[in-house]
Amino acid sequence: MEHNYEKEYGCLMLKMPRELDHYAAEFLKEEADALLLKYPVRSLVFDFSDTEFMDSSGIGVIIGRCKNVRFSGGYVKAVRLNEQIQRIFQLSGLKKIIEVE
Amino acid sequence: MEYLANEMKMEFLALSSNEGFARVAVGAFLAELNPTVDELADVKTAVSEAVTNCIIHGYEQKEGSIWIQCRIEGQQMEISVIDTGKGIRDIEKAREPLFTTKPELERSGMGFAFMEAFMDEVEVVSKPWEGTCVTMRKTIGKA
C-alpha cells in the first residue's frame, strides 16, 4: 500500500489511508517510521482528509508516533477529520493527547 | 414499519486483510433496517474491533477461522463474532479500557470499550483454549 506524504520546512505531512484499521495500521506504522528516520522533522501532521473509517488500531499507531516524535522534542497534529473520525478521537481521549485542527 | 426477521452466517480466514470485508458484509446485511450513517459506522467499528481481537489475541496472528452470525428481528440486531482461538482468561480485565496484553504491538486497549460505546449491549463468553464468542446487540432507529 502506497501512502502519500509531503515534506517541507521541517514538517512531515502524512496522508492517512481511507480505512485505518489493523490491516492498514501495520503498513502505516512501518511507512511512518521509515519516513521519520529518513527525515528527522520537527513536526508531524496526520492528514485525515481521505479517511472514512478508523478503529482502535488507528489510535495505537497515532499514539506510538506521537511518543517517538515528542521524545525528540517534536510536535504532532491531526488535521481534516470528518465527523466520524472526530467521534473516535473524542471517545478514545486522543483529542486530549494530540492537537486537532 | 415492516417487521423484519432475517439471519446470516459467514466464515472467513483470520487474516487482517479480511477485517474490511467483514465489517462491510455486516453493514450490507443490515441495510434493510435503514440505519443512519452514524448507526452504520458504529456497527462497522464494533465489528472491526471484534474481528481484530480474534486475529491478534484469539489466534495471535496465526492460522484460524472466524465466524460471524447476524440476526435481525424488527429493529433489533444481534451480531456474534466467534473464534476457536486461545480464549480470554480474565474477561473483566480484558474489557477494562486501556488494558492490553499486547502493548508491544501498539494496541490501544480500547477494543472492548469501543464495542460497548457503539453498541447497546456486549456479551463475552470465553473459555481458555476453546475460543471466544462476542455477542453485540443494537436497536436501529431508536432516536
gemmi code that builds the backbone of each chain (N, CA, C; Angstrom):
import gemmi

chains = {
    "A": [
        ("MET", (0.832, -1.191, 0.000), (0.000, 0.000, 0.000), (0.878, 1.257, 0.000)),
        ("GLU", (0.593, 2.163, -0.891), (1.372, 3.395, -1.002), (0.645, 4.524, -0.260)),
        ("HIS", (1.340, 5.179, 0.607), (0.742, 6.364, 1.226), (1.452, 7.586, 0.693)),
        ("ASN", (0.761, 8.686, 0.721), (1.374, 9.918, 0.257), (1.897, 10.702, 1.438)),
        ("TYR", (2.913, 11.447, 1.150), (3.399, 12.336, 2.188), (3.978, 13.579, 1.526)),
        ("GLU", (4.079, 14.620, 2.336), (4.665, 15.864, 1.854), (5.637, 16.338, 2.917)),
        ("LYS", (6.709, 16.905, 2.456), (7.677, 17.368, 3.442), (8.123, 18.769, 3.059)),
        ("GLU", (7.963, 19.669, 3.991), (8.545, 20.994, 3.748), (8.822, 21.718, 5.053)),
        ("TYR", (9.847, 22.480, 5.067), (10.254, 23.290, 6.212), (10.214, 22.502, 7.528)),
        ("GLY", (10.806, 21.342, 7.537), (10.891, 20.575, 8.776), (9.578, 19.975, 9.240)),
        ("CYS", (8.606, 19.928, 8.336), (7.305, 19.374, 8.687), (6.975, 18.214, 7.759)),
        ("LEU", (6.543, 17.124, 8.340), (6.153, 15.961, 7.541), (4.643, 15.805, 7.624)),
        ("MET", (3.979, 15.862, 6.460), (2.522, 15.701, 6.420), (2.238, 14.316, 5.871)),
        ("LEU", (1.592, 13.496, 6.699), (1.335, 12.112, 6.333), (-0.137, 11.935, 5.975)),
        ("LYS", (-0.387, 11.457, 4.767), (-1.766, 11.233, 4.325), (-2.249, 9.909, 4.925)),
        ("MET", (-3.308, 9.946, 5.699), (-3.807, 8.727, 6.324), (-4.652, 7.927, 5.330)),
        ("PRO", (-4.656, 6.609, 5.456), (-5.397, 5.776, 4.496), (-6.906, 5.964, 4.607)),
        ("ARG", (-7.633, 5.516, 3.605), (-9.087, 5.659, 3.564), (-9.742, 4.906, 4.728)),
        ("GLU", (-9.248, 3.695, 4.979), (-9.763, 2.910, 6.091), (-8.608, 2.581, 7.024)),
        ("LEU", (-8.599, 3.198, 8.178), (-7.491, 2.995, 9.114), (-7.881, 1.929, 10.139)),
        ("ASP", (-7.711, 0.664, 9.736), (-7.965, -0.444, 10.655), (-6.643, -1.136, 10.971)),
        ("HIS", (-6.700, -2.306, 11.564), (-5.496, -3.031, 11.953), (-4.636, -3.362, 10.732)),
        ("TYR", (-5.299, -3.726, 9.636), (-4.595, -4.081, 8.399), (-3.786, -2.883, 7.883)),
        ("ALA", (-4.454, -1.738, 7.753), (-3.781, -0.537, 7.250), (-2.767, -0.005, 8.260)),
        ("ALA", (-3.071, -0.197, 9.537), (-2.208, 0.341, 10.599), (-0.794, -0.241, 10.515)),
        ("GLU", (-0.708, -1.515, 10.175), (0.598, -2.168, 10.090), (1.480, -1.516, 9.020)),
        ("PHE", (0.877, -1.226, 7.863), (1.631, -0.576, 6.781), (2.020, 0.845, 7.174)),
        ("LEU", (1.038, 1.529, 7.756), (1.228, 2.929, 8.111), (2.363, 3.096, 9.127)),
        ("LYS", (2.372, 2.197, 10.102), (3.399, 2.219, 11.147), (4.792, 2.145, 10.511)),
        ("GLU", (4.939, 1.158, 9.649), (6.226, 0.936, 9.003), (6.644, 2.142, 8.167)),
        ("GLU", (5.671, 2.632, 7.381), (5.988, 3.738, 6.494), (6.336, 4.998, 7.268)),
        ("ALA", (5.542, 5.282, 8.294), (5.774, 6.492, 9.075), (7.146, 6.433, 9.750)),
        ("ASP", (7.478, 5.287, 10.306), (8.760, 5.175, 10.993), (9.935, 5.300, 10.028)),
        ("ALA", (9.778, 4.728, 8.830), (10.840, 4.841, 7.833), (11.030, 6.294, 7.415)),
        ("LEU", (9.902, 7.004, 7.235), (9.979, 8.413, 6.832), (10.601, 9.272, 7.927)),
        ("LEU", (10.217, 8.985, 9.170), (10.730, 9.788, 10.284), (12.224, 9.563, 10.501)),
        ("LEU", (12.653, 8.369, 10.123), (14.065, 8.058, 10.243), (14.860, 8.797, 9.162)),
        ("LYS", (14.240, 8.841, 7.977), (14.880, 9.465, 6.819), (14.869, 10.989, 6.952)),
        ("TYR", (13.733, 11.519, 7.400), (13.605, 12.974, 7.580), (13.351, 13.271, 9.054)),
        ("PRO", (14.384, 13.596, 9.806), (14.159, 13.881, 11.231), (13.490, 15.248, 11.412)),
        ("VAL", (12.183, 15.297, 11.126), (11.451, 16.566, 11.136), (11.089, 17.007, 12.551)),
        ("ARG", (10.718, 18.278, 12.664), (10.324, 18.833, 13.965), (8.828, 18.647, 14.199)),
        ("SER", (8.054, 18.613, 13.120), (6.621, 18.393, 13.345), (6.048, 17.383, 12.360)),
        ("LEU", (5.105, 16.615, 12.903), (4.453, 15.565, 12.138), (2.959, 15.881, 12.097)),
        ("VAL", (2.392, 15.889, 10.882), (0.971, 16.186, 10.738), (0.268, 14.989, 10.101)),
        ("PHE", (-0.778, 14.487, 10.762), (-1.588, 13.410, 10.199), (-2.750, 14.040, 9.434)),
        ("ASP", (-2.788, 13.789, 8.143), (-3.847, 14.363, 7.314), (-4.947, 13.319, 7.091)),
        ("PHE", (-6.132, 13.572, 7.675), (-7.239, 12.608, 7.617), (-8.245, 12.919, 6.507)),
        ("SER", (-7.870, 13.776, 5.536), (-8.881, 14.198, 4.560), (-9.476, 13.048, 3.750)),
        ("ASP", (-8.752, 11.952, 3.579), (-9.285, 10.819, 2.806), (-9.871, 9.725, 3.693)),
        ("THR", (-9.764, 9.886, 5.011), (-10.103, 8.787, 5.908), (-11.597, 8.752, 6.241)),
        ("GLU", (-12.201, 7.612, 5.944), (-13.637, 7.443, 6.192), (-13.891, 6.510, 7.367)),
        ("PHE", (-12.889, 5.699, 7.694), (-13.087, 4.729, 8.763), (-11.842, 4.637, 9.624)),
        ("MET", (-12.048, 4.573, 10.930), (-10.909, 4.349, 11.813), (-11.404, 3.599, 13.046)),
        ("ASP", (-10.630, 2.609, 13.479), (-10.980, 1.917, 14.718), (-9.825, 2.044, 15.710)),
        ("SER", (-9.834, 1.253, 16.773), (-8.861, 1.449, 17.847), (-7.428, 1.143, 17.401)),
        ("SER", (-7.271, 0.400, 16.311), (-5.920, 0.132, 15.797), (-5.239, 1.432, 15.369)),
        ("GLY", (-6.028, 2.353, 14.834), (-5.502, 3.643, 14.399), (-4.976, 4.453, 15.573)),
        ("ILE", (-5.661, 4.323, 16.705), (-5.252, 5.059, 17.905), (-3.849, 4.648, 18.333)),
        ("GLY", (-3.619, 3.324, 18.299), (-2.301, 2.806, 18.665), (-1.193, 3.375, 17.806)),
        ("VAL", (-1.454, 3.449, 16.499), (-0.435, 3.976, 15.575), (-0.134, 5.440, 15.876)),
        ("ILE", (-1.183, 6.219, 16.098), (-1.001, 7.656, 16.325), (-0.240, 7.896, 17.632)),
        ("ILE", (-0.672, 7.216, 18.682), (-0.002, 7.400, 19.980), (1.470, 6.984, 19.894)),
        ("GLY", (1.719, 5.880, 19.199), (3.095, 5.405, 19.042), (3.985, 6.429, 18.355)),
        ("ARG", (3.466, 7.030, 17.262), (4.249, 8.020, 16.512), (4.423, 9.292, 17.335)),
        ("CYS", (3.371, 9.668, 18.086), (3.449, 10.854, 18.959), (4.608, 10.714, 19.928)),
        ("LYS", (4.688, 9.557, 20.548), (5.745, 9.304, 21.529), (7.110, 9.491, 20.896)),
        ("ASN", (7.304, 8.887, 19.723), (8.596, 8.961, 19.051), (8.986, 10.390, 18.701)),
        ("VAL", (8.035, 11.121, 18.119), (8.329, 12.489, 17.673), (8.566, 13.410, 18.866)),
        ("ARG", (7.719, 13.260, 19.883), (7.852, 14.143, 21.053), (9.109, 13.842, 21.850)),
        ("PHE", (9.533, 12.594, 21.794), (10.738, 12.206, 22.507), (11.920, 13.044, 22.019)),
        ("SER", (11.908, 13.339, 20.722), (12.997, 14.145, 20.173), (12.610, 15.620, 20.090)),
        ("GLY", (11.632, 16.025, 20.908), (11.276, 17.433, 21.010), (10.371, 17.951, 19.904)),
        ("GLY", (9.769, 17.042, 19.145), (8.922, 17.444, 18.024), (7.475, 17.713, 18.413)),
        ("TYR", (6.679, 18.037, 17.400), (5.316, 18.486, 17.594), (4.396, 17.686, 16.671)),
        ("VAL", (3.225, 17.279, 17.189), (2.322, 16.431, 16.401), (0.922, 17.034, 16.327)),
        ("LYS", (0.284, 16.864, 15.186), (-1.039, 17.456, 14.988), (-1.852, 16.582, 14.034)),
        ("ALA", (-3.187, 16.578, 14.170), (-4.065, 15.857, 13.241), (-4.986, 16.854, 12.564)),
        ("VAL", (-5.111, 16.765, 11.253), (-5.941, 17.741, 10.533), (-6.978, 17.069, 9.626)),
        ("ARG", (-8.032, 17.821, 9.301), (-9.087, 17.440, 8.363), (-9.802, 16.136, 8.734)),
        ("LEU", (-10.284, 16.087, 9.967), (-11.023, 14.911, 10.430), (-12.496, 15.068, 10.073)),
        ("ASN", (-13.104, 14.023, 9.511), (-14.546, 14.096, 9.307), (-15.243, 13.802, 10.640)),
        ("GLU", (-16.574, 13.867, 10.644), (-17.326, 13.735, 11.889), (-17.074, 12.402, 12.578)),
        ("GLN", (-17.061, 11.357, 11.779), (-16.868, 10.013, 12.319), (-15.516, 9.872, 13.016)),
        ("ILE", (-14.489, 10.396, 12.360), (-13.137, 10.292, 12.923), (-13.034, 11.166, 14.182)),
        ("GLN", (-13.730, 12.303, 14.148), (-13.734, 13.170, 15.341), (-14.341, 12.463, 16.536)),
        ("ARG", (-15.391, 11.676, 16.282), (-16.038, 10.910, 17.360), (-15.053, 9.920, 17.964)),
        ("ILE", (-14.284, 9.265, 17.100), (-13.302, 8.282, 17.562), (-12.238, 8.988, 18.411)),
        ("PHE", (-11.820, 10.166, 17.968), (-10.816, 10.941, 18.714), (-11.355, 11.337, 20.085)),
        ("GLN", (-12.619, 11.746, 20.097), (-13.261, 12.194, 21.323), (-13.380, 11.037, 22.309)),
        ("LEU", (-13.953, 9.955, 21.820), (-14.246, 8.786, 22.647), (-13.001, 8.150, 23.236)),
        ("SER", (-11.924, 8.172, 22.466), (-10.716, 7.477, 22.907), (-9.833, 8.366, 23.774)),
        ("GLY", (-10.187, 9.651, 23.846), (-9.369, 10.564, 24.619), (-8.169, 11.074, 23.832)),
        ("LEU", (-8.102, 10.680, 22.555), (-6.985, 11.081, 21.703), (-6.950, 12.602, 21.540)),
        ("LYS", (-8.143, 13.208, 21.632), (-8.272, 14.651, 21.495), (-7.472, 15.406, 22.558)),
        ("LYS", (-7.303, 14.759, 23.707), (-6.571, 15.415, 24.790), (-5.068, 15.238, 24.621)),
        ("ILE", (-4.684, 14.288, 23.803), (-3.272, 13.954, 23.655), (-2.652, 14.686, 22.479)),
        ("ILE", (-3.460, 14.894, 21.451), (-2.920, 15.452, 20.223), (-3.780, 16.625, 19.753)),
        ("GLU", (-3.144, 17.643, 19.236), (-3.882, 18.808, 18.744), (-4.649, 18.456, 17.478)),
        ("VAL", (-5.912, 18.867, 17.439), (-6.753, 18.585, 16.271), (-7.167, 19.905, 15.643)),
        ("GLU", (-7.108, 19.944, 14.306), (-7.422, 21.197, 13.627), (-8.510, 20.949, 12.602)),
    ],
    "B": [
        ("MET", (-43.793, 0.580, 10.397), (-42.605, -0.026, 9.790), (-42.780, -1.538, 9.662)),
        ("GLU", (-42.358, -2.072, 8.565), (-42.463, -3.504, 8.297), (-41.595, -4.302, 9.269)),
        ("TYR", (-42.110, -5.417, 9.771), (-41.343, -6.232, 10.725), (-40.432, -7.201, 9.968)),
        ("LEU", (-39.159, -7.148, 10.270), (-38.195, -7.987, 9.568), (-37.632, -9.060, 10.480)),
        ("ALA", (-37.428, -10.225, 9.946), (-36.660, -11.248, 10.651), (-35.755, -11.882, 9.611)),
        ("ASN", (-34.482, -11.867, 9.895), (-33.526, -12.377, 8.911), (-32.266, -12.834, 9.643)),
        ("GLU", (-31.510, -13.658, 8.969), (-30.323, -14.198, 9.606), (-29.259, -14.511, 8.556)),
        ("MET", (-27.997, -14.326, 8.910), (-26.912, -14.757, 8.010), (-25.741, -15.270, 8.831)),
        ("LYS", (-24.974, -16.156, 8.202), (-23.767, -16.680, 8.846), (-22.647, -16.643, 7.835)),
        ("MET", (-21.467, -16.334, 8.284), (-20.331, -16.405, 7.367), (-19.070, -16.854, 8.093)),
        ("GLU", (-18.166, -17.402, 7.312), (-16.906, -17.900, 7.854), (-15.795, -17.402, 6.948)),
        ("PHE", (-14.710, -16.941, 7.550), (-13.574, -16.469, 6.746), (-12.281, -16.680, 7.515)),
        ("LEU", (-11.173, -16.610, 6.823), (-9.883, -16.830, 7.469), (-9.501, -15.631, 8.340)),
        ("ALA", (-8.778, -15.916, 9.410), (-8.362, -14.871, 10.349), (-7.176, -14.093, 9.782)),
        ("LEU", (-7.436, -13.335, 8.724), (-6.395, -12.509, 8.112), (-6.799, -11.052, 8.282)),
        ("SER", (-5.819, -10.193, 8.576), (-6.179, -8.792, 8.805), (-6.752, -8.158, 7.537)),
        ("SER", (-6.404, -8.714, 6.370), (-6.969, -8.176, 5.120), (-8.466, -8.461, 5.031)),
        ("ASN", (-9.009, -9.354, 5.874), (-10.445, -9.648, 5.864), (-11.254, -8.751, 6.797)),
        ("GLU", (-10.577, -7.890, 7.566), (-11.291, -7.021, 8.500), (-12.264, -6.094, 7.766)),
        ("GLY", (-11.791, -5.544, 6.678), (-12.635, -4.650, 5.888), (-13.816, -5.393, 5.295)),
        ("PHE", (-13.539, -6.579, 4.765), (-14.607, -7.408, 4.198), (-15.681, -7.693, 5.244)),
        ("ALA", (-15.251, -8.077, 6.449), (-16.200, -8.463, 7.499), (-17.136, -7.308, 7.855)),
        ("ARG", (-16.580, -6.114, 8.077), (-17.455, -5.019, 8.518), (-18.362, -4.532, 7.391)),
        ("VAL", (-17.855, -4.603, 6.152), (-18.690, -4.179, 5.020), (-19.818, -5.189, 4.786)),
        ("ALA", (-19.506, -6.489, 4.927), (-20.520, -7.530, 4.733), (-21.635, -7.384, 5.767)),
        ("VAL", (-21.262, -7.163, 7.042), (-22.281, -6.989, 8.081), (-23.096, -5.725, 7.801)),
        ("GLY", (-22.405, -4.667, 7.403), (-23.091, -3.409, 7.074), (-24.099, -3.607, 5.954)),
        ("ALA", (-23.723, -4.369, 4.939), (-24.614, -4.615, 3.802), (-25.835, -5.417, 4.244)),
        ("PHE", (-25.612, -6.383, 5.133), (-26.723, -7.201, 5.617), (-27.732, -6.357, 6.402)),
        ("LEU", (-27.243, -5.350, 7.099), (-28.107, -4.510, 7.933), (-28.847, -3.441, 7.141)),
        ("ALA", (-28.500, -3.326, 5.869), (-29.036, -2.224, 5.063), (-30.563, -2.188, 5.073)),
        ("GLU", (-31.195, -3.367, 5.167), (-32.664, -3.380, 5.101), (-33.313, -2.764, 6.351)),
        ("LEU", (-32.517, -2.542, 7.400), (-33.045, -1.851, 8.584), (-32.984, -0.331, 8.429)),
        ("ASN", (-32.452, 0.108, 7.295), (-32.293, 1.538, 7.038), (-31.546, 2.290, 8.138)),
        ("PRO", (-30.368, 1.843, 8.495), (-29.622, 2.551, 9.541), (-29.170, 3.929, 9.058)),
        ("THR", (-28.963, 4.844, 10.001), (-28.402, 6.141, 9.647), (-26.899, 5.938, 9.374)),
        ("VAL", (-26.283, 6.957, 8.812), (-24.843, 6.890, 8.539), (-24.078, 6.612, 9.829)),
        ("ASP", (-24.487, 7.289, 10.921), (-23.812, 7.105, 12.208), (-24.005, 5.695, 12.754)),
        ("GLU", (-25.238, 5.192, 12.670), (-25.511, 3.841, 13.176), (-24.681, 2.809, 12.418)),
        ("LEU", (-24.610, 2.981, 11.115), (-23.845, 2.050, 10.288), (-22.357, 2.113, 10.641)),
        ("ALA", (-21.859, 3.320, 10.845), (-20.447, 3.492, 11.220), (-20.180, 2.846, 12.579)),
        ("ASP", (-21.136, 2.989, 13.515), (-20.985, 2.392, 14.843), (-20.836, 0.876, 14.737)),
        ("VAL", (-21.743, 0.269, 13.981), (-21.730, -1.194, 13.858), (-20.448, -1.660, 13.175)),
        ("LYS", (-20.049, -0.941, 12.127), (-18.833, -1.333, 11.407), (-17.604, -1.255, 12.317)),
        ("THR", (-17.543, -0.205, 13.137), (-16.399, -0.079, 14.044), (-16.406, -1.223, 15.057)),
        ("ALA", (-17.580, -1.510, 15.619), (-17.679, -2.587, 16.615), (-17.267, -3.930, 16.006)),
        ("VAL", (-17.728, -4.208, 14.793), (-17.378, -5.470, 14.126), (-15.868, -5.520, 13.881)),
        ("SER", (-15.324, -4.404, 13.451), (-13.892, -4.334, 13.179), (-13.080, -4.630, 14.443)),
        ("GLU", (-13.521, -4.089, 15.571), (-12.828, -4.339, 16.847), (-12.887, -5.818, 17.209)),
        ("ALA", (-14.077, -6.408, 17.084), (-14.248, -7.810, 17.470), (-13.400, -8.725, 16.581)),
        ("VAL", (-13.409, -8.455, 15.280), (-12.649, -9.290, 14.343), (-11.138, -9.121, 14.577)),
        ("THR", (-10.714, -7.891, 14.815), (-9.297, -7.640, 15.095), (-8.858, -8.405, 16.348)),
        ("ASN", (-9.722, -8.425, 17.365), (-9.407, -9.188, 18.581), (-9.189, -10.666, 18.279)),
        ("CYS", (-10.057, -11.245, 17.446), (-9.911, -12.668, 17.076), (-8.539, -12.897, 16.446)),
        ("ILE", (-8.146, -12.002, 15.548), (-6.906, -12.185, 14.788), (-5.677, -12.007, 15.680)),
        ("ILE", (-5.671, -10.900, 16.438), (-4.480, -10.575, 17.228), (-4.382, -11.394, 18.506)),
        ("HIS", (-5.515, -11.531, 19.201), (-5.480, -12.205, 20.503), (-5.890, -13.677, 20.393)),
        ("GLY", (-7.047, -13.931, 19.783), (-7.537, -15.308, 19.688), (-6.534, -16.222, 19.008)),
        ("TYR", (-6.101, -15.821, 17.830), (-5.176, -16.661, 17.051), (-3.737, -16.150, 17.072)),
        ("GLU", (-3.484, -15.059, 17.748), (-2.146, -14.446, 17.807), (-1.488, -14.364, 16.436)),
        ("GLN", (-2.262, -13.959, 15.468), (-1.842, -13.723, 14.081), (-1.379, -15.001, 13.389)),
        ("LYS", (-1.839, -16.137, 13.917), (-1.576, -17.395, 13.218), (-2.873, -17.869, 12.563)),
        ("GLU", (-2.810, -19.048, 11.962), (-3.934, -19.593, 11.220), (-5.201, -19.736, 12.062)),
        ("GLY", (-6.332, -19.545, 11.435), (-7.588, -19.756, 12.135), (-8.764, -19.291, 11.296)),
        ("SER", (-9.954, -19.594, 11.787), (-11.163, -19.141, 11.103), (-12.003, -18.299, 12.044)),
        ("ILE", (-12.753, -17.398, 11.462), (-13.653, -16.542, 12.232), (-15.061, -16.722, 11.677)),
        ("TRP", (-16.028, -16.800, 12.581), (-17.428, -16.931, 12.175), (-18.194, -15.689, 12.627)),
        ("ILE", (-19.056, -15.222, 11.776), (-19.943, -14.129, 12.179), (-21.382, -14.581, 11.937)),
        ("GLN", (-22.206, -14.431, 12.962), (-23.634, -14.710, 12.837), (-24.359, -13.418, 13.105)),
        ("CYS", (-25.344, -13.160, 12.267), (-26.049, -11.901, 12.367), (-27.539, -12.151, 12.298)),
        ("ARG", (-28.269, -11.620, 13.260), (-29.723, -11.791, 13.282), (-30.410, -10.438, 13.354)),
        ("ILE", (-31.481, -10.340, 12.582), (-32.285, -9.129, 12.645), (-33.675, -9.535, 13.096)),
        ("GLU", (-34.224, -8.806, 14.051), (-35.612, -9.039, 14.454), (-36.233, -7.701, 14.723)),
        ("GLY", (-37.143, -7.321, 13.886), (-37.706, -5.981, 13.990), (-36.591, -4.976, 13.766)),
        ("GLN", (-36.434, -4.040, 14.673), (-35.351, -3.057, 14.545), (-34.124, -3.469, 15.369)),
        ("GLN", (-34.191, -4.647, 15.947), (-33.092, -5.148, 16.791), (-32.142, -5.988, 15.976)),
        ("MET", (-30.886, -5.833, 16.233), (-29.966, -6.762, 15.582), (-28.986, -7.312, 16.593)),
        ("GLU", (-28.514, -8.508, 16.267), (-27.580, -9.194, 17.143), (-26.465, -9.757, 16.277)),
        ("ILE", (-25.232, -9.432, 16.621), (-24.081, -9.924, 15.857), (-23.191, -10.721, 16.791)),
        ("SER", (-22.844, -11.933, 16.399), (-21.874, -12.710, 17.175), (-20.620, -12.904, 16.345)),
        ("VAL", (-19.467, -12.648, 16.967), (-18.176, -12.853, 16.307), (-17.452, -13.939, 17.107)),
        ("ILE", (-17.127, -15.028, 16.429), (-16.664, -16.231, 17.127), (-15.303, -16.710, 16.607)),
        ("ASP", (-14.427, -17.072, 17.535), (-13.181, -17.734, 17.118), (-12.962, -18.959, 17.994)),
        ("THR", (-12.113, -19.861, 17.537), (-11.775, -21.040, 18.338), (-10.301, -20.943, 18.741)),
        ("GLY", (-9.911, -19.747, 19.118), (-8.521, -19.474, 19.481), (-8.242, -19.721, 20.953)),
        ("LYS", (-7.314, -18.935, 21.490), (-6.816, -19.265, 22.826), (-7.713, -18.808, 23.976)),
        ("GLY", (-8.746, -18.058, 23.663), (-9.685, -17.666, 24.710), (-9.158, -16.559, 25.611)),
        ("ILE", (-10.052, -16.081, 26.493), (-9.684, -14.991, 27.411), (-9.737, -15.527, 28.832)),
        ("ARG", (-8.640, -15.370, 29.566), (-8.595, -15.897, 30.926), (-9.414, -15.031, 31.881)),
        ("ASP", (-9.217, -13.730, 31.787), (-9.921, -12.810, 32.675), (-10.724, -11.817, 31.836)),
        ("ILE", (-11.999, -12.147, 31.637), (-12.828, -11.325, 30.744), (-13.005, -9.913, 31.294)),
        ("GLU", (-13.226, -9.813, 32.599), (-13.439, -8.498, 33.207), (-12.242, -7.570, 32.958)),
        ("LYS", (-11.064, -8.134, 33.142), (-9.827, -7.376, 32.929), (-9.709, -6.962, 31.453)),
        ("ALA", (-9.994, -7.919, 30.575), (-9.882, -7.665, 29.135), (-10.792, -6.527, 28.688)),
        ("ARG", (-11.925, -6.373, 29.379), (-12.889, -5.342, 28.990), (-12.538, -3.969, 29.541)),
        ("GLU", (-11.590, -3.893, 30.469), (-11.202, -2.591, 31.023), (-10.585, -1.704, 29.947)),
        ("PRO", (-11.040, -0.445, 29.862), (-10.438, 0.452, 28.880), (-8.935, 0.596, 29.123)),
        ("LEU", (-8.181, 0.647, 28.078), (-6.722, 0.841, 28.092), (-5.934, -0.404, 28.525)),
        ("PHE", (-6.661, -1.479, 28.920), (-5.920, -2.695, 29.257), (-5.598, -3.449, 27.971)),
        ("THR", (-4.344, -3.810, 27.807), (-3.973, -4.642, 26.669), (-2.873, -5.610, 27.062)),
        ("THR", (-2.914, -6.800, 26.462), (-1.850, -7.768, 26.708), (-0.774, -7.642, 25.642)),
        ("LYS", (-1.024, -6.732, 24.666), (-0.062, -6.603, 23.584), (0.398, -5.158, 23.369)),
        ("PRO", (0.998, -4.536, 24.394), (1.469, -3.153, 24.201), (2.589, -3.084, 23.164)),
        ("GLU", (3.330, -4.180, 23.010), (4.437, -4.172, 22.038), (3.913, -4.029, 20.604)),
        ("LEU", (2.651, -4.392, 20.390), (2.071, -4.222, 19.051), (1.363, -2.875, 18.937)),
        ("GLU", (1.559, -2.023, 19.940), (0.918, -0.707, 19.991), (-0.594, -0.810, 19.965)),
        ("ARG", (-1.109, -1.800, 20.688), (-2.562, -1.905, 20.812), (-2.998, -0.894, 21.867)),
        ("SER", (-4.109, -0.212, 21.598), (-4.506, 0.872, 22.490), (-5.302, 0.383, 23.695)),
        ("GLY", (-5.802, -0.847, 23.660), (-6.615, -1.340, 24.765), (-8.020, -0.764, 24.754)),
        ("MET", (-8.449, -0.276, 23.594), (-9.765, 0.359, 23.500), (-10.788, -0.492, 22.743)),
        ("GLY", (-10.415, -1.705, 22.382), (-11.298, -2.557, 21.569), (-12.667, -2.778, 22.196)),
        ("PHE", (-12.697, -3.357, 23.383), (-13.983, -3.623, 24.041), (-14.693, -2.317, 24.402)),
        ("ALA", (-13.921, -1.302, 24.792), (-14.528, -0.011, 25.141), (-15.286, 0.554, 23.942)),
        ("PHE", (-14.716, 0.400, 22.752), (-15.389, 0.873, 21.543), (-16.640, 0.054, 21.256)),
        ("MET", (-16.527, -1.261, 21.399), (-17.716, -2.111, 21.167), (-18.840, -1.679, 22.097)),
        ("GLU", (-18.495, -1.430, 23.371), (-19.508, -1.033, 24.343), (-20.073, 0.348, 24.043)),
        ("ALA", (-19.217, 1.234, 23.564), (-19.671, 2.593, 23.278), (-20.581, 2.640, 22.052)),
        ("PHE", (-20.295, 1.795, 21.078), (-21.024, 1.878, 19.817), (-22.230, 0.949, 19.731)),
        ("MET", (-22.304, -0.038, 20.624), (-23.429, -0.966, 20.604), (-24.209, -0.807, 21.905)),
        ("ASP", (-25.445, -1.336, 21.962), (-26.252, -1.204, 23.176), (-25.793, -2.196, 24.242)),
        ("GLU", (-25.350, -3.364, 23.776), (-25.043, -4.444, 24.712), (-23.916, -5.294, 24.151)),
        ("VAL", (-22.970, -5.669, 24.981), (-21.869, -6.540, 24.551), (-21.720, -7.670, 25.570)),
        ("GLU", (-21.768, -8.893, 25.054), (-21.671, -10.059, 25.936), (-20.475, -10.888, 25.486)),
        ("VAL", (-19.641, -11.286, 26.433), (-18.448, -12.055, 26.067), (-18.481, -13.415, 26.761)),
        ("VAL", (-18.375, -14.462, 25.971), (-18.281, -15.809, 26.516), (-16.967, -16.393, 26.018)),
        ("SER", (-16.135, -16.891, 26.925), (-14.831, -17.388, 26.504), (-14.341, -18.485, 27.426)),
        ("LYS", (-13.600, -19.403, 26.837), (-13.004, -20.477, 27.617), (-11.584, -20.650, 27.113)),
        ("PRO", (-10.581, -20.632, 28.035), (-9.206, -20.799, 27.573), (-9.044, -22.045, 26.686)),
        ("TRP", (-8.401, -21.851, 25.571), (-8.101, -22.874, 24.567), (-9.308, -23.481, 23.883)),
        ("GLU", (-10.464, -22.853, 24.076), (-11.626, -23.304, 23.298), (-12.077, -22.203, 22.357)),
        ("GLY", (-12.008, -20.969, 22.840), (-12.365, -19.869, 21.959), (-13.186, -18.804, 22.649)),
        ("THR", (-13.618, -17.843, 21.837), (-14.336, -16.682, 22.357), (-15.522, -16.363, 21.457)),
        ("CYS", (-16.620, -15.994, 22.084), (-17.792, -15.536, 21.331), (-18.214, -14.186, 21.901)),
        ("VAL", (-18.168, -13.181, 21.059), (-18.601, -11.839, 21.459), (-19.937, -11.564, 20.776)),
        ("THR", (-20.970, -11.318, 21.578), (-22.289, -11.033, 21.015), (-22.656, -9.587, 21.316)),
        ("MET", (-23.020, -8.873, 20.260), (-23.328, -7.450, 20.409), (-24.752, -7.195, 19.905)),
        ("ARG", (-25.474, -6.374, 20.640), (-26.845, -6.059, 20.239), (-27.035, -4.561, 20.096)),
        ("LYS", (-27.897, -4.216, 19.166), (-28.183, -2.791, 18.972), (-29.563, -2.631, 18.340)),
        ("THR", (-30.304, -1.648, 18.787), (-31.578, -1.321, 18.155), (-31.341, -0.177, 17.187)),
        ("ILE", (-31.764, -0.394, 15.967), (-31.574, 0.607, 14.914), (-32.805, 1.515, 14.827)),
        ("GLY", (-32.576, 2.803, 14.670), (-33.691, 3.738, 14.503), (-34.386, 4.079, 15.806)),
        ("LYS", (-33.602, 4.113, 16.887), (-34.164, 4.408, 18.203), (-34.559, 5.871, 18.335)),
        ("ALA", (-33.700, 6.711, 17.812), (-33.867, 8.157, 18.026), (-35.096, 8.694, 17.301)),
    ],
}
model = gemmi.Model(1)
for chain_id, residues in chains.items():
    chain = gemmi.Chain(chain_id)
    for i, (resn, *xyz) in enumerate(residues, 1):
        res = gemmi.Residue()
        res.name, res.seqid = resn, gemmi.SeqId(i, " ")
        for name, pos in zip(("N", "CA", "C"), xyz):
            atom = gemmi.Atom()
            atom.name, atom.element = name, gemmi.Element(name[0])
            atom.pos, atom.b_iso = gemmi.Position(*pos), 0.0
            res.add_atom(atom)
        chain.add_residue(res)
    model.add_chain(chain)
structure = gemmi.Structure()
structure.add_model(model)
structure.setup_entities()
